Amino acid sequence: MIQLSERTKYFTDSVIRRMTRVCNQYGAINLSQGFPDNDPPKPLLERLEKVANNGPHQYAITWGAKPTLEALANKIKHFSGISVDPQTQLCMTCGGTEAMMCAVMATINPGEKIAIFSPFYENYGADAILCGASPIYVPLHTPDFSFDEAELEDAFKQGAKALILCNPSNPSGKVFTKDELLSIAKLVEKYDAFVITDEVYEHIIFEPYEHVYFASLPGMKDRTVMVNSLSKTYSITGWRLGYVCAPDYVMDRVRKVHDFLTVGASAPLQEAVIAGLELPDSYYQDVKKLYTHRRDLFCAGLDRIGLNYYKPQGTYFVMVDIGEFGYESDYEFCTDLARDVKVGAVPGSSFFKEPVNNYMRLHFAKSDETLNAALDNLSKIRDIIKVRK
């Protein structure tokens, strides 16, 4: 038999997306794959309806339609204070997933090293391997998922050319403080490195925490490749619209990679999403209120059930400790949970490089009715799932 690519055997398919299929198989409430069940904002849908009738329906400029890039640059400036040239420093992509791949491919050569905090969103490790890079995993330590500066510096001493920084962090829900970000900035300057940020959940932050854009720190704009997505902010995960924001010389490479990966993001959806990018501040305040309510509702339910968890500071994910059930395989636990308790979760081991097997990730981007139904099912968890000795 002809040998297949070696690099593609070192990671699995997406465990997150696999758990959605498990949910569908057993009719479970899907709190695994993180997509909201609320509709996109009305102005965006109205703009989409007009686009459906009037276009555009052909290719946009490869790296993004001019009006969309301009609206995006204005939004970035408004929330981060960072001035961005829409014609030379932005690229629209097919979701944040492609944006991350473009960022890694544009900055890291085969054989070079890239630092990744663990736990991490599962795509990061696969992206590094597909690019021929060697990931160096830096642990985030419970209970607050903080990092040890010496451990991070050791990754740079080993030759890490970049750090992938997810903030707010998926799966933990941690929001990195300004002091933590400044300590990262000190190291990337010392070791002449990049930071590739994933800031998809920038607008889902809970009091008293605040999101600090890494590129806004002194001297960091030229060292930051910002990866983002419009999916979560506007409840349009199926639209697959993301972007990369980077200095000109980096963006030149990002656009080349993007051009040959996907040619371009959807032209009609780029046009329609402008209505979202131009929404007033009140929309983002409402998003924050909505997810604060959902977090509080869901966490209060977990408290009543007596499950231990890390209370998220941002995102719409919560890491729940399942160690009490004694499973050797958290994947087996989550399969049993979907089949017998009718709640879908992601096994925590899919986010860790370390041999961690005592977490599941749940999400609360659902209506009160759905969350209450899931909590009702979870309230019976100890009656249904027996402790393994």
Rosetta blueprint (number, residue, H / E / L):
1 M L
2 I L
3 Q L
4 L L
5 S L
6 E L
7 R H
8 T H
9 K H
10 Y L
11 F L
12 T L
13 D L
14 S L
15 V H
16 I H
17 R H
18 R H
19 M H
20 T H
21 R H
22 V H
23 C H
24 N H
25 Q H
26 Y H
27 G L
28 A L
29 I E
30 N E
31 L L
32 S L
33 Q L
34 G L
35 F L
36 P L
37 D L
38 N L
39 D L
40 P L
41 P L
42 K H
43 P H
44 L H
45 L H
46 E H
47 R H
48 L H
49 E H
50 K H
51 V H
52 A H
53 N H
54 N H
55 G L
56 P L
57 H L
58 Q L
59 Y L
60 A L
61 I L
62 T L
63 W L
64 G L
65 A L
66 K H
67 P H
68 T H
69 L H
70 E H
71 A H
72 L H
73 A H
74 N H
75 K H
76 I H
77 K H
78 H H
79 F H
80 S H
81 G L
82 I L
83 S L
84 V L
85 D L
86 P L
87 Q L
88 T L
89 Q L
90 L E
91 C E
92 M E
93 T E
94 C L
95 G H
96 G H
97 T H
98 E H
99 A H
100 M H
101 M H
102 C H
103 A H
104 V H
105 M H
106 A H
107 T H
108 I L
109 N L
110 P L
111 G L
112 E L
113 K E
114 I E
115 A E
116 I E
117 F E
118 S E
119 P L
120 F L
121 Y L
122 E L
123 N H
124 Y H
125 G H
126 A H
127 D H
128 A H
129 I H
130 L H
131 C L
132 G L
133 A L
134 S E
135 P E
136 I E
137 Y E
138 V E
139 P E
140 L E
141 H E
142 T L
143 P L
144 D L
145 F L
146 S E
147 F E
148 D L
149 E H
150 A H
151 E H
152 L H
153 E H
154 D H
155 A H
156 F H
157 K H
158 Q L
159 G L
160 A E
161 K E
162 A E
163 L E
164 I E
165 L E
166 C E
167 N L
168 P L
169 S L
170 N L
171 P L
172 S L
173 G L
174 K L
175 V L
176 F L
177 T L
178 K H
179 D H
180 E H
181 L H
182 L H
183 S H
184 I H
185 A H
186 K H
187 L H
188 V H
189 E H
190 K H
191 Y L
192 D L
193 A L
194 F E
195 V E
196 I E
197 T E
198 D E
199 E L
200 V L
201 Y L
202 E L
203 H L
204 I L
205 I E
206 F L
207 E L
208 P L
209 Y L
210 E L
211 H L
212 V L
213 Y L
214 F H
215 A H
216 S H
217 L L
218 P L
219 G L
220 M L
221 K H
222 D H
223 R H
224 T E
225 V E
226 M E
227 V E
228 N E
229 S E
230 L L
231 S L
232 K L
233 T L
234 Y L
235 S L
236 I L
237 T H
238 G H
239 W H
240 R L
241 L L
242 G E
243 Y E
244 V E
245 C E
246 A L
247 P L
248 D H
249 Y H
250 V H
251 M H
252 D H
253 R H
254 V H
255 R H
256 K H
257 V H
258 H H
259 D H
260 F H
261 L H
262 T L
263 V L
264 G L
265 A L
266 S L
267 A H
268 P H
269 L H
270 Q H
271 E H
272 A H
273 V H
274 I H
275 A H
276 G H
277 L H
278 E L
279 L L
280 P L
281 D H
282 S H
283 Y H
284 Y H
285 Q H
286 D H
287 V H
288 K H
289 K H
290 L H
291 Y H
292 T H
293 H H
294 R H
295 R H
296 D H
297 L H
298 F H
299 C H
300 A H
301 G H
302 L H
303 D H
304 R H
305 I H
306 G L
307 L L
308 N L
309 Y E
310 Y E
311 K L
312 P L
313 Q L
314 G E
315 T L
316 Y L
317 F E
318 V E
319 M E
320 V E
321 D E
322 I L
323 G H
324 E H
325 F H
326 G L
327 Y L
328 E L
329 S L
330 D H
331 Y H
332 E H
333 F H
334 C H
335 T H
336 D H
337 L H
338 A H
339 R H
340 D H
341 V H
342 K L
343 V E
344 G E
345 A L
346 V E
347 P E
348 G H
349 S H
350 S H
351 F H
352 F L
353 K L
354 E L
355 P L
356 V L
357 N L
358 N L
359 Y E
360 M E
361 R E
362 L E
363 H E
364 F L
365 A L
366 K L
367 S L
368 D H
369 E H
370 T H
371 L H
372 N H
373 A H
374 A H
375 L H
376 D H
377 N H
378 L H
379 S L
380 K L
381 I H
382 R H
383 D H
384 I H
385 I L
386 K L
387 V L
388 R L
389 K L
